[in-house]
Amino acid sequence: MTRKQQRLGLLALGMTALGGATALVLTAFSSNLVFFYSPSDLKAQAISADRRVRIGGLVEDGSVKRGADSRVAFRITDGKTDVAVVYHGILPDLFREGQGVVAEGKLEPGGAFDASTILAKHDERYMPREVVDALKKSGHWQEGGASEAAAAPLNAAATPVR
């Protein structure tokens, strides 16, 4: 083998190793991704029961039912469709009916959503952009007090108070 052939062989081996490492990293990332869905999207798409997803929308008025062992059942709606959610644990302080919420968990075979994490709106102005878009599509978005500031990113520059 000439030196040129050896270099080409080493280069091919290095590229193969780099491709294998890239494939392993991408596989690890794809298994840890959690996608966001509105209730309408969740009903429209076939999502496997073992896949972790996030759903967001408004907590439907009159749907919160507290059970034994800190079990809470409620419904999340985007105005068109709603999804039953079951959560075992302590809810955030800001959780209440009519407010925005994001639930992370898995869809059960019966159609209910088994949430492992509940995230409530952290103030009266912020709501994830996906939830705002879903509410605008359904006609439940109200302009005014929570209009453009609601969809503002968390890292937006704040104006100093003087």
C-alpha positions in Angstrom: 0.0 0.0 0.0 1.3 3.4 -0.9 1.2 6.3 1.5 -1.6 7.9 -0.5 -3.8 4.8 -0.1 -3.0 4.7 3.6 -4.1 8.4 4.0 -7.3 7.8 2.1 -8.0 4.7 4.2 -7.5 6.6 7.4 -9.7 9.5 6.1 -12.5 7.1 5.2 -12.2 5.4 8.6 -12.4 8.8 10.3 -15.4 9.9 8.3 -17.2 6.6 9.1 -16.5 7.1 12.8 -17.7 10.7 12.7 -20.9 9.6 10.8 -21.5 6.9 13.4 -21.0 9.3 16.3 -23.4 11.8 14.7 -26.0 9.1 14.2 -25.8 8.1 17.9 -26.1 11.8 19.1 -29.1 12.4 16.8 -30.8 9.2 18.0 -30.3 10.3 21.7 -31.8 13.7 20.9 -34.8 12.4 19.1 -35.7 10.1 22.0 -35.6 13.0 24.5 -37.6 15.5 22.4 -40.9 16.6 23.7 -43.3 18.1 21.2 -46.1 20.7 21.9 -49.6 20.2 20.8 -52.9 22.0 21.2 -55.9 19.7 22.1 -57.1 19.9 18.5 -53.7 18.8 17.2 -53.6 16.0 19.7 -57.0 14.6 18.6 -56.1 15.0 14.9 -52.8 13.2 15.0 -52.1 9.6 15.9 -49.6 9.8 18.8 -48.2 6.6 20.3 -48.9 6.0 24.0 -45.2 5.8 24.9 -44.3 9.2 23.4 -44.0 12.2 25.8 -45.7 15.3 24.6 -46.8 18.7 25.9 -50.3 20.0 25.5 -51.4 23.5 26.2 -54.5 25.6 26.4 -56.9 26.9 28.9 -58.2 25.0 31.9 -61.9 24.5 31.2 -64.2 26.3 33.7 -65.9 23.8 36.1 -63.7 20.9 35.0 -61.3 20.7 38.0 -62.1 17.7 40.3 -59.8 16.9 43.2 -59.6 13.3 44.3 -57.8 11.3 47.0 -54.1 11.1 47.2 -53.5 14.5 45.6 -55.1 13.3 42.3 -56.5 16.1 40.2 -58.6 15.7 37.0 -59.4 18.6 34.7 -59.9 19.4 31.0 -57.6 21.5 28.8 -59.3 23.3 25.9 -58.3 25.4 22.9 -61.9 26.5 22.3 -62.7 23.8 19.7 -61.5 20.6 21.4 -60.8 19.6 24.9 -58.6 16.9 26.5 -59.1 15.2 29.8 -56.0 15.4 32.0 -55.2 13.4 35.1 -52.4 14.6 37.4 -51.0 13.1 40.6 -49.2 15.7 42.7 -49.3 19.3 43.9 -50.5 21.8 41.4 -48.7 25.1 40.9 -50.0 28.1 43.0 -51.1 29.9 39.8 -53.2 27.0 38.5 -56.9 27.8 38.3 -59.9 27.5 35.9 -59.8 29.7 32.9 -56.0 30.2 33.0 -53.4 29.0 30.6 -51.6 25.8 31.4 -49.1 23.4 29.8 -49.1 19.7 30.8 -46.3 17.3 30.0 -46.9 13.6 29.9 -48.3 10.7 27.9 -51.6 10.0 26.2 -53.4 7.0 27.6 -55.1 4.4 25.3 -58.5 5.6 26.4 -57.8 9.2 25.2 -57.1 10.8 28.6 -53.8 12.5 29.2 -51.6 11.3 32.1 -49.6 14.4 33.1 -46.3 14.2 34.9 -45.7 17.9 35.0 -48.1 20.9 35.1 -46.9 24.4 34.2 -49.2 27.3 34.9 -48.9 30.8 33.6 -46.2 32.6 35.6 -47.9 36.1 35.4 -50.9 37.7 33.8 -49.1 38.6 30.6 -47.0 35.6 29.4 -48.4 32.6 27.5 -46.4 30.3 25.1 -46.6 31.5 21.5 -48.1 28.1 20.4 -51.0 28.5 22.9 -51.6 32.1 21.7 -51.7 30.9 18.1 -54.1 28.0 19.0 -56.4 30.4 20.8 -56.3 32.9 18.0 -57.2 30.1 15.5 -60.2 29.1 17.6 -61.4 32.6 18.2 -60.9 32.6 22.0 -58.0 35.1 22.0 -58.9 38.5 23.5 -56.9 41.5 22.4 -56.2 44.1 25.1 -54.5 43.5 28.4 -52.7 40.4 27.4 -52.3 41.0 23.6 -48.8 41.4 22.2 -47.0 41.1 25.6 -48.6 37.6 26.0 -46.5 36.2 23.2 -43.3 38.1 24.0 -40.3 35.8 24.6 -39.0 35.4 28.1 -35.6 36.9 27.3 -37.0 40.2 25.9 -35.1 43.2 27.2 -36.9 44.9 30.0 -37.2 48.7 30.4 -35.7 50.0 33.6 -38.0 51.7 36.0 -36.9 55.2 37.0 
